[in-house]
Amino acid sequence: MLFLPRRCPMSKTSRLNCIIPPHLLKRLLESQDSDVRQAALDTMLTTARLRGERAVRASFAGPAATATGNGRRTVFDCDQGSFLASAVMARSEDGPESADESANRAFGGLGLTRDFYKEVFQRDSIDGHGMRLDGYVHFSVKFNNAFWDGRQMVFGDGDGKMLGDLTRSLDVIAHELTHGVTEHTAGLVYHNQSGALNESMSDVFGSLVKQWSLKQSVDEADWLIGADVWTPGIDADALRSMKAPGHAYDNALFGKDPQPDRMSKFIHLPDTEEGDSGGVHFNSGIPNKAFYLAAVGIGGFAWEGAGPIWYESLKASSSETQFQDFADTTFQKAGELFGVGSAEQSAVLAAWQGVEIPISGVPAGVARGRSRTVDGNGGLSRQDGVAALTRQVGELSAQMTRLAKDVAALKGTG
């Protein structure tokens, strides 16, 4: 018999990405219900086994090759088994609708996410080259999670008491598939700030897929991640709130949502499995809040405003990109996409200042500045204030551009 070590470290660029964070599963181990405790323990043990298997595959074979196929979807039924090779096909791209609603929901979620990236960002599936989308439902017994393993999407049914069928949440499906997009673009390393950005990217585009599918404006969206994962009896709104990090739940079993919403509340944890790889599921609340603020500041449909800025910034990022780096990139991309000094760029500037990450080279008070022009009622004119702010941002952006050119010229003569 082969005995695996208690912890099998994985490459931080090739991980099993799960939607239910470790700290919530650990809280389920404290439940007074023995069935809930057992389901949580089994989920954690199965997840550890899968992580170990993927680490071994990666160490011998390197990154897994992705199967191309025009983004074709296939959903398989694991029938409570935990070995994917034993699953049977439940629905294919050319086949009829399944009698299994979980298979149909997974199939639909895979398709909506694929279509979102294609129609909004002209991206051909997860890898940009037509990668096949394979999903597996009814994985293991009372498995309290859903995950992307670099090649396919896997859904548990939940324990039925705390967590329900993980195929019910479209933003969960899009969240997990976006881990694949990140893996094939920036490759954000899954620890500390870069790992929190990795998690945030999945929340951002997971939310956008849901908003896009429902045609919701920024004001109509709920900005919740995983609102459908809990069973009806659980007193919790969702797994996370992008609008109000730290306020997704507050109950006796799970405690209060620990996510911070600004840098002064950043949570420092060890870069270990037990420390959530440096708090990636905790500190993602900071860039999540920045995206929400930017989207609301721009208004309209988030996938038309803040979405393209974040997507282009993701593509321009590297594996160890930090919060400050990403904030600066979004400011630059907002200027490229919508114009230097535009209202969109001003909204991005204000959003990052709202989470205590000022854009490099821009005075902290600029986004909060207001015109002193007086309106007809003797008060300050909001339109004039925005116009003045836009001019200020344009002037600062031009200065930054000139400075960058001067530095480049100096390097060229050195």
C-alpha positions, 0 to 999 in steps of 0.5 A: 500500500502506498502511503502519502505524506500528510502534506504534499506541496504543490507548485504554486503555479499549478494548483487545484483551485477550490471555491470553498476556502479552507477556513470554512471547511475547518469551521464545519469540522466544529459542527455539532452534527456528526454528518456535517463533520464527516462530510467536511473531513472527507472533503478535505481528505479527498482534496488533499489526495487530488492535490498530491496527485496533481503535484506528482503529475506536474513534477514528472510531466510538466504542465498538462497539455490542453485539448483543443476543440472549439470550446466543445463541452462534455459533462460526465457523471461520477455517480458519487465516485472520486476517480474521474476516469470512471465517470460516464458521459451525461451530456455532450455538445451535440447530444440531447438534454440530460435527465440529470439537472446537475449535468444540465446546469454544469453544461449551461454554466460552461457554455455561458462562461465560454460565450462571455469570454468569446463575445465580450473579450474575443477570447477562444475558450479558457486558453484562447485556443479553443480548449475543450470544456469538460465538467464532472458532476456528482463527484464523491459522496457529499463532497463540499466543493467544486474545483478547477484542476487545470484540465477540467471542472469538477462539482460536488453535491454538497452535504445537503445540510450546509452546502448544496449542489455546487452546479447551482451557482453560475458565478462559482462555475465562472470563478473556477474556469477563470482560474484557467484563464489566469493560468493561461495569461498572467499565471499569477502565483498562488500565494500572498498578494499575487495569489489574492489577485488570482482569487480576485480575478476569478471573483471579478469575472465570475460576477461579470459572467452572472451579470452579463447573462442576466443583463444587469447594470452595476446598480442591479447586480448583487455583487455576491459570490456563491449566493446559491451554495448554501442550503436554505437554512443557513444564515449567510448571504454568500461566500463573499461580497465584492460590494462589502467584503467582510459582510457576506456572513456572520453566524455562530458556526462560521463566525464573521466573514474575515475579508478585509476591504482596504490595505490597513486591514490586510491579513498577514498569514503564513505562506502555507496550506494551513495559512491559506497560502498567505491568506489568498481567500482573505485578502482578495477582498481588497482588489474585489472592492476596488473593482466594485468601486471602479465599476460603480464609478463608471456605471452602466454594464460592468463588462463594458466599462471596468471589465475590459480594463481588468481583463487587459490588465490581467493579460499585461500582468506577470506571475508575481504581480502585486496589488500596487503593480496591478492598480498601476496597470489598471490606471494605464489600461483605462487611459489606453482604452477610454482616453487619458483623463477620461471619466473611466480613468478617474473612476479607476484612480478613485477606486484604488484610493478607496481601498488605500492603494494610491496609484504610483505618481498620482497625489493621493488627494487628486481623486477626492478633489472637487472643483470650487465652481459654484452652482446656481444654488450656491453649492459645488457643481458635481459636473464641474467637479468631475470635469476638473478632476478629469483635467487633473488626471489627464495632466498627471497622465501626460506627465507620467508618459513624458517621464517614461519616455525620458527614462527610456531615452536615458537608458538608450544613451547609457 
